[in-house]
């Protein structure tokens, strides 16, 4: 897989950039920024992704590590959604029991 990413650096860069944007939005974003600041942040992230691309092309597993981080964040998001759904369902069941008695 490392050799494939080495042979296709554009795909590797796009994956690194996409993972970086997702991780930034999921972990570090506090709220919406003005559009100019948003553009500046994404430009700086794009430049930082070039450094990560160089490390990836130097045979370090950057994309694989970022993929694991994204998968773990998606699992956490799924667990949070399940917990909210279960809480709403148990709350609705309790409300039905109260109206029956």
Secondary structure, DSSP 8 states (H G I E B T S, - for coil): -HHHHHH-HHHHHHHHHHHHHHHIIIII--S---HHHHHHHHHHHHHHHHHHHHHHHTT--HHHHHHHHHHHHHHHHHHHHHHHHHHHHHHHHHHHHHHH-
